[in-house]
């Protein structure tokens, strides 16, 4: 999936990936996509829930060998 910005949160545990994503998404423009790399298994539930709370769009996730990529589209 194509992204406009990337954030590496590998090695961090909850709630740090969400907190860092919340900060990073403020730096991109509305409609752009943020890719978050994370290896905390809680991210599979946390990122969609966070998007629902904030109005951002959760576009999905991709699994790599030892981490996941989460894609979030900033709300307009």
Secondary structure, 3 states (H helix, E strand, C coil): CCCCEEEECCCCCCCHHHHHHHHHHCCCCCCCEEEEEECCCCHHHHHHHHHHHHCCEEEEEEECCCCEEEEEECCC
